[in-house]
Amino acid sequence: QVQLVESGGGVVQPGGSLRLSCASSENINIMVAMGWYRQAPGKQREWVAAISRGGSTNYHDSVKGRFTASRDNIKDTIYLQMNSLKPEDTAVYYCNQYPLGSTTYWGQGTQVTVSS
């Protein structure tokens, strides 16, 4: 089974930026698309962004214009550049296939905390 390792989270002030990475143990092109998801305390996990094999992207309305997904097919890694961060972006961020389908696998995620 593919292993996904997220990294790059941290504590940042409102308006700040972070760049998340997600390294896959297998060729990410085996999946039609990859996605970023997040789970805030006490809330359901939600989809944030998706990037296709060809690099097309799609975003949740709450992050449009602030977050940018990208991928490096040679490194089997996807990224999420997060700018203009808000306190409501605080969550554990995960990557996974998109759409999720029947997968039950999740990596350990990376914590993003936006606080002054």
Secondary structure by P-SEA (a helix, b strand, c coil): cbbbbbcbbbbbcccbbbbbbbbbccccccccccccccccccccccccccccccbbbbbcccccccbbbbbcccccbbbbbbcccccccccccccccccccccccccbbbbbbbcc
